[in-house]
Amino acid sequence: SLLRGHAGVRILCLAVLFTVAFGLRIALAPWLQNRAAFATFIPVIVASAYLGGFRWGVAAAIGGAAGGAIAFQGLSLYDFVSASLFAGVGIFLSWVVAQYR
C-alpha cells in the first residue's frame, strides 16, 4: 500500500474523493437526471485501489453503489440490480488495479 501505516490519511483521502464525486454528480444532475448514477464514482474506486489496495477499492465500490443508489436512484428492483452490478464491476476493477500497482 502506498500509504501503509497511515490509515487516517487513507480514510481522509477516501472521504475527499467521495465528496468530490458526489459534488460532481450533483452538479451534473440537471443533464444526467437519474441516469449514470454511478459514473462519477469510478475514478474513486480506481484511486482508492491504487492508493490503499484491494480492500480500499472494495470499500469505495460498495460505498459508491450505496451512495449512488440512495442519492440518485429509487428503491425499485431495477435500481437494486443496477447498484449491485456496479458494486460487482467495481470490486473487479479494484482487484485489477491492485494487481498492477
GIMO-V548247 format. One record per residue. N is the residue number from 1. RES is the residue in one small letter. PHI is phi as a letter, one per 30 degrees, with the letter a starting at -180 (NA if undefined). D_FIRST is the distance of its C-alpha to the first C-alpha in whole Angstrom. Layout:
BEGIN
N|RES|PHI|D_FIRST ; N|RES|PHI|D_FIRST
END
This chain:
BEGIN
1|s|NA|0 ; 2|l|d|4 ; 3|l|c|5 ; 4|r|e|5 ; 5|g|i|9 ; 6|h|b|10 ; 7|a|d|10 ; 8|g|d|14 ; 9|v|d|12 ; 10|r|d|10 ; 11|i|d|13 ; 12|l|d|15 ; 13|c|d|14 ; 14|l|d|14 ; 15|a|d|18 ; 16|v|d|18 ; 17|l|d|17 ; 18|f|d|20 ; 19|t|d|22 ; 20|v|d|23 ; 21|a|d|23 ; 22|f|d|25 ; 23|g|d|27 ; 24|l|d|27 ; 25|r|d|28 ; 26|i|d|31 ; 27|a|d|32 ; 28|l|d|33 ; 29|a|e|34 ; 30|p|d|38 ; 31|w|c|37 ; 32|l|d|35 ; 33|q|h|37 ; 34|n|c|35 ; 35|r|c|34 ; 36|a|h|30 ; 37|a|d|29 ; 38|f|c|26 ; 39|a|e|25 ; 40|t|d|24 ; 41|f|d|21 ; 42|i|d|20 ; 43|p|d|18 ; 44|v|d|16 ; 45|i|d|15 ; 46|v|d|14 ; 47|a|d|12 ; 48|s|d|10 ; 49|a|d|9 ; 50|y|d|8 ; 51|l|d|6 ; 52|g|c|5 ; 53|g|j|6 ; 54|f|e|9 ; 55|r|d|10 ; 56|w|d|10 ; 57|g|d|12 ; 58|v|d|14 ; 59|a|e|15 ; 60|a|d|16 ; 61|a|d|18 ; 62|i|d|20 ; 63|g|d|20 ; 64|g|d|21 ; 65|a|d|24 ; 66|a|d|25 ; 67|g|d|25 ; 68|g|d|27 ; 69|a|d|29 ; 70|i|d|30 ; 71|a|d|31 ; 72|f|b|32 ; 73|q|b|34 ; 74|g|c|36 ; 75|l|c|36 ; 76|s|d|38 ; 77|l|d|37 ; 78|y|e|36 ; 79|d|d|34 ; 80|f|d|32 ; 81|v|d|32 ; 82|s|d|30 ; 83|a|d|27 ; 84|s|d|27 ; 85|l|d|27 ; 86|f|d|24 ; 87|a|d|22 ; 88|g|d|22 ; 89|v|d|22 ; 90|g|d|19 ; 91|i|d|17 ; 92|f|d|18 ; 93|l|d|17 ; 94|s|d|13 ; 95|w|d|13 ; 96|v|d|15 ; 97|v|d|12 ; 98|a|d|9 ; 99|q|d|11 ; 100|y|c|12 ; 101|r|c|9
END
